[in-house]
Amino acid sequence: MAHLIMEHDRGAVFGTTWHKLAQYEQLNDFVTREKMWEISDYPMELVPNVIILDGKTIESGSRAIVRPDVKTVIVPAVGDDFYLENNSYLVHHIEENFLDGLEGKIGIESVGTLRNGATFFINLKVREFAVTGDKSKSVSNLMFVNPLGQGSYKCGAHNVRIVCNNTLRAAEAQARANGSLFKIRHTKGAAERIPNVIEQMAEFQLGLDLHIEKLERLARRQVVSSEVQAFLETMYPLEEKASNIKKINVWELRSDVLGQFEGDQDLAGGTAYALLNAFTYAVDHRKPSTKADQAQVTWDNLFGMQSVSKEKAFESLMQLV
């Protein structure tokens, strides 16, 4: 049960879910605020764990988190410094910083619980946009997670539809990779830190607007053959004393990008934006020679050197505009 949706969990999702479980409603529109509050509002209590020894009841020093409404232990043990805050505290600050006054710009794509309520999440769809000449759309999301007994409060930016534990982990990995993942431990000071972190995440909206504006500038900038060649030389430099094998490898890498740039793309041809997408496509679709190489390619694209190279390509092309 990798999705971790259990008997007492509830959720609501804009669109379909792969697991098709009755606990999660599939909606034809964004989740309403009323539904968000309804799903998040369930009681939780900290109860001391005890040991019965020789007929005597002794407190063990740890505490369990229980849901009295369904008479279920949701977290067997937490430490002495653990501070339990109801989900409503998190929901209130999300509503205040993201939903109030931003109708039409931000929607609640999904909200739900996992592990019988031990994990609570909200996933906001911040923006769906298409750059001029690009038929595909890009989506940016913000997640907020309260995983009791499994680490800190988390929030971050990503582009995953969260409908279960698997997709939640994928979203967290993306946020960690792009540097937007915030964590707050479940201690008494968390109550003071959560509003500050959520305010920082609100600034992501402003950063996204700036990024879209940059992409639009690239989409309006036609590039000539000399600029394309200079870009390829920047991304795949070749030393004069390089071996023949190295030269062939660099020429093949340049050719892959050029072929994609000049080929059939769902983009307005001949722009810096099209060149950026051609490079990204070539990087993501490099053919691995072995299964081990395939794993390395996937890792690099998400978190490693290939991700760095995409950022370098973006900055290089921005110099043209």
C-alpha positions as CSV (number, residue, x, y, z in Angstrom):
1,M,0.0,0.0,0.0
2,A,2.6,2.5,-1.2
3,H,-0.1,5.2,-1.6
4,L,-0.6,5.2,2.3
5,I,-4.3,6.1,2.0
6,M,-5.9,4.2,4.8
7,E,-9.4,3.6,6.3
8,H,-9.8,6.9,8.1
9,D,-8.1,9.2,5.5
10,R,-9.9,11.7,3.3
11,G,-9.0,13.8,0.3
12,A,-10.2,15.8,-2.6
13,V,-8.4,16.2,-6.0
14,F,-9.1,18.4,-9.0
15,G,-9.1,15.7,-11.7
16,T,-8.5,11.9,-11.6
17,T,-6.4,9.8,-9.3
18,W,-4.6,6.6,-10.3
19,H,-5.5,4.7,-7.1
20,K,-9.3,5.2,-7.5
21,L,-9.9,4.9,-3.8
22,A,-13.3,6.0,-2.4
23,Q,-11.6,8.1,0.4
24,Y,-10.4,10.6,-2.2
25,E,-13.1,12.6,-4.1
26,Q,-12.3,13.3,-7.8
27,L,-13.6,16.8,-8.7
28,N,-14.2,18.7,-11.9
29,D,-12.9,21.9,-10.5
30,F,-10.5,23.2,-7.8
31,V,-11.1,22.2,-4.2
32,T,-13.2,24.7,-2.3
33,R,-12.0,26.3,0.9
34,E,-14.9,24.7,2.7
35,K,-13.8,21.3,1.6
36,M,-10.2,22.2,2.6
37,W,-11.3,23.1,6.1
38,E,-13.5,20.0,6.4
39,I,-10.8,17.6,5.5
40,S,-8.1,19.3,7.7
41,D,-10.4,19.5,10.8
42,Y,-10.0,16.4,12.9
43,P,-8.9,16.2,16.6
44,M,-5.5,14.9,17.6
45,E,-4.1,14.4,21.1
46,L,-0.8,13.6,22.7
47,V,-1.1,10.6,25.1
48,P,1.7,9.3,27.4
49,N,2.8,5.7,26.5
50,V,2.9,3.4,29.5
51,I,4.6,0.1,30.3
52,I,2.9,-2.5,32.6
53,L,5.7,-4.1,34.7
54,D,4.9,-6.5,37.6
55,G,1.3,-5.2,37.6
56,K,2.5,-1.6,37.9
57,T,1.7,1.0,35.2
58,I,4.8,3.1,34.4
59,E,5.1,6.0,32.0
60,S,7.7,5.2,29.3
61,G,8.7,8.8,28.7
62,S,7.4,8.9,25.1
63,R,4.0,9.9,23.9
64,A,1.7,8.7,21.2
65,I,-0.5,10.8,18.8
66,V,-4.1,9.6,18.8
67,R,-7.3,10.5,16.9
68,P,-10.0,10.3,19.5
69,D,-12.7,10.8,16.9
70,V,-11.9,7.4,15.3
71,K,-10.1,5.9,18.4
72,T,-6.9,5.2,16.5
73,V,-3.2,5.7,17.3
74,I,-1.7,7.5,14.3
75,V,1.8,7.9,15.5
76,P,3.1,5.3,18.1
77,A,5.8,7.5,19.7
78,V,7.2,11.0,19.6
79,G,9.9,12.7,21.7
80,D,9.7,15.0,24.7
81,D,10.2,18.1,22.7
82,F,7.5,17.3,20.1
83,Y,4.8,20.0,19.9
84,L,1.5,19.1,18.4
85,E,-0.4,21.8,16.5
86,N,-3.7,21.1,14.8
87,N,-3.8,21.3,11.0
88,S,-6.0,24.4,11.3
89,Y,-3.1,26.5,12.3
90,L,-1.3,25.7,9.0
91,V,-4.5,26.0,6.9
92,H,-5.2,29.5,8.4
93,H,-1.9,30.9,7.3
94,I,-2.1,29.3,3.9
95,E,-5.5,30.9,3.4
96,E,-4.3,34.3,4.6
97,N,-1.1,34.4,2.5
98,F,-2.2,32.7,-0.7
99,L,-6.0,32.4,-1.1
100,D,-7.3,35.7,0.2
101,G,-7.4,38.3,-2.6
102,L,-5.8,35.9,-5.2
103,E,-8.9,34.2,-6.6
104,G,-8.3,33.2,-10.2
105,K,-4.6,33.2,-9.8
106,I,-4.2,30.4,-7.2
107,G,-6.4,27.3,-6.8
108,I,-6.4,24.3,-4.4
109,E,-5.5,21.4,-6.6
110,S,-5.6,18.8,-3.9
111,V,-5.9,18.4,-0.2
112,G,-5.8,15.2,1.8
113,T,-4.6,13.0,4.6
114,L,-2.4,9.9,4.7
115,R,-1.6,7.3,7.3
116,N,-5.1,7.8,8.9
117,G,-4.4,11.5,9.4
118,A,-0.8,11.3,10.5
119,T,0.1,13.2,7.3
120,F,-1.9,16.2,6.0
121,F,-1.1,18.0,2.8
122,I,-2.3,20.9,0.6
123,N,-1.2,21.4,-3.0
124,L,-1.8,24.8,-4.6
125,K,-1.8,25.3,-8.3
126,V,-0.1,28.7,-8.6
127,R,0.1,29.2,-12.3
128,E,-0.5,27.5,-15.6
129,F,1.1,29.4,-18.4
130,A,2.3,28.9,-22.0
131,V,5.1,31.0,-23.5
132,T,4.3,32.7,-26.9
133,G,4.6,30.2,-29.7
134,D,4.8,27.2,-27.4
135,K,1.7,24.9,-27.6
136,S,2.5,23.1,-24.3
137,K,1.7,24.5,-20.9
138,S,3.8,24.7,-17.7
139,V,2.4,24.4,-14.2
140,S,3.9,25.5,-11.0
141,N,2.6,24.2,-7.6
142,L,3.3,24.9,-4.0
143,M,2.9,22.1,-1.4
144,F,2.5,22.3,2.3
145,V,2.8,19.1,4.4
146,N,2.4,18.2,8.0
147,P,3.9,14.7,8.4
148,L,3.6,13.8,12.1
149,G,6.2,11.3,13.3
150,Q,8.0,11.4,9.9
151,G,10.0,14.6,10.1
152,S,9.3,18.3,9.9
153,Y,6.6,20.5,8.4
154,K,7.6,20.9,4.7
155,C,6.7,23.4,2.0
156,G,8.2,23.9,-1.5
157,A,7.7,24.6,-5.2
158,H,7.3,21.8,-7.7
159,N,5.1,20.8,-10.7
160,V,3.6,17.4,-9.5
161,R,-0.1,16.6,-9.0
162,I,-0.2,15.3,-5.4
163,V,-2.8,12.5,-5.0
164,C,-1.0,10.1,-2.7
165,N,2.2,9.4,-0.8
166,N,4.1,8.4,-4.0
167,T,3.4,11.7,-5.7
168,L,4.0,13.6,-2.4
169,R,7.5,12.2,-2.3
170,A,8.1,13.1,-5.9
171,A,7.0,16.7,-5.2
172,E,9.3,16.9,-2.2
173,A,12.2,15.6,-4.3
174,Q,11.6,18.4,-6.9
175,A,11.4,21.1,-4.2
176,R,14.6,19.8,-2.7
177,A,16.4,19.8,-6.0
178,N,15.3,23.3,-7.0
179,G,16.3,24.8,-3.6
180,S,12.7,25.8,-2.5
181,L,12.2,23.2,0.2
182,F,11.6,24.6,3.7
183,K,11.5,22.5,6.8
184,I,10.3,23.3,10.3
185,R,10.6,20.9,13.2
186,H,7.6,20.1,15.3
187,T,8.8,22.0,18.4
188,K,7.1,24.8,20.3
189,G,8.9,27.4,18.2
190,A,7.2,26.1,15.0
191,A,4.1,28.1,15.7
192,E,6.2,31.3,15.3
193,R,8.2,30.1,12.3
194,I,5.4,28.8,10.1
195,P,3.9,32.3,9.2
196,N,7.4,33.6,8.3
197,V,8.1,30.6,6.0
198,I,4.7,30.8,4.3
199,E,5.4,34.5,3.7
200,Q,8.6,33.6,2.0
201,M,6.8,31.0,-0.1
202,A,4.3,33.8,-1.2
203,E,7.3,35.6,-2.7
204,F,7.6,32.6,-5.1
205,Q,4.6,34.1,-7.0
206,L,6.6,37.2,-7.7
207,G,9.6,35.2,-8.8
208,L,7.5,33.1,-11.1
209,D,6.1,36.3,-12.8
210,L,9.7,37.4,-13.4
211,H,10.7,34.0,-14.8
212,I,7.7,34.0,-17.3
213,E,8.7,37.5,-18.4
214,K,12.2,36.2,-19.2
215,L,10.9,33.3,-21.2
216,E,8.7,35.7,-23.2
217,R,11.8,37.8,-24.0
218,L,13.5,34.6,-25.3
219,A,10.5,33.7,-27.3
220,R,10.5,37.1,-29.1
221,R,14.3,37.0,-29.9
222,Q,15.1,35.5,-33.3
223,V,18.6,34.0,-33.4
224,V,20.9,33.8,-36.4
225,S,23.2,30.9,-37.3
226,S,26.3,32.6,-35.8
227,E,24.5,32.9,-32.5
228,V,23.4,29.3,-32.5
229,Q,27.0,28.2,-33.2
230,A,28.3,30.4,-30.4
231,F,25.7,28.9,-28.0
232,L,26.7,25.3,-29.0
233,E,30.4,26.2,-28.5
234,T,29.6,27.6,-25.0
235,M,27.7,24.6,-23.9
236,Y,30.0,22.0,-25.6
237,P,33.4,23.5,-25.7
238,L,36.2,21.7,-27.6
239,E,39.9,22.1,-27.0
240,E,42.2,22.1,-30.0
241,K,44.3,19.2,-28.4
242,A,41.3,17.1,-27.8
243,S,41.4,13.4,-28.8
244,N,39.5,12.2,-31.9
245,I,37.0,10.4,-29.6
246,K,36.4,13.6,-27.6
247,K,35.9,15.6,-30.8
248,I,33.4,13.1,-32.2
249,N,31.5,13.1,-28.9
250,V,31.3,16.9,-28.8
251,W,30.2,17.1,-32.5
252,E,27.5,14.5,-31.8
253,L,26.2,16.5,-28.8
254,R,26.1,19.7,-30.8
255,S,24.4,17.9,-33.7
256,D,21.7,16.6,-31.4
257,V,20.8,20.1,-30.2
258,L,21.0,21.5,-33.7
259,G,18.8,18.8,-35.2
260,Q,16.1,19.3,-32.6
261,F,16.3,23.1,-33.1
262,E,15.9,22.9,-36.8
263,G,13.4,20.0,-36.7
264,D,9.8,19.7,-35.9
265,Q,9.0,21.4,-32.6
266,D,5.8,22.7,-31.1
267,L,7.4,26.1,-30.9
268,A,7.8,29.2,-32.9
269,G,11.0,28.3,-34.8
270,G,14.2,30.3,-34.8
271,T,13.9,31.9,-31.4
272,A,16.2,31.8,-28.4
273,Y,13.4,30.1,-26.5
274,A,13.2,27.3,-29.2
275,L,17.0,26.9,-28.9
276,L,16.7,26.6,-25.1
277,N,14.0,23.9,-25.5
278,A,16.1,22.1,-28.1
279,F,19.0,21.9,-25.7
280,T,16.8,20.8,-22.8
281,Y,15.2,18.1,-25.0
282,A,18.6,16.8,-26.2
283,V,19.9,16.6,-22.6
284,D,16.8,14.8,-21.4
285,H,16.8,12.3,-24.3
286,R,20.4,11.4,-24.4
287,K,20.5,7.6,-25.2
288,P,22.1,5.6,-22.3
289,S,24.2,2.6,-23.3
290,T,23.4,0.5,-20.2
291,K,20.7,0.3,-17.5
292,A,23.2,1.8,-15.0
293,D,23.8,4.7,-17.4
294,Q,20.0,5.2,-17.7
295,A,19.7,5.5,-13.9
296,Q,22.6,8.1,-14.0
297,V,21.0,10.1,-16.8
298,T,17.7,10.2,-14.9
299,W,19.4,11.3,-11.7
300,D,21.5,13.9,-13.5
301,N,18.5,15.4,-15.2
302,L,16.7,15.9,-11.9
303,F,19.4,16.8,-9.4
304,G,22.9,16.7,-11.0
305,M,25.1,18.1,-13.6
306,Q,22.5,18.1,-16.4
307,S,20.3,20.3,-14.2
308,V,23.2,22.7,-13.8
309,S,23.9,22.7,-17.6
310,K,20.2,23.7,-18.2
311,E,20.6,26.7,-15.9
312,K,23.9,27.6,-17.7
313,A,22.1,27.4,-21.1
314,F,19.3,29.6,-19.8
315,E,21.7,32.3,-18.5
316,S,23.8,32.1,-21.8
317,L,20.7,32.8,-23.9
318,M,19.4,35.5,-21.7
319,Q,22.6,37.5,-22.6
320,L,21.1,37.8,-26.1
321,V,18.0,39.7,-24.9
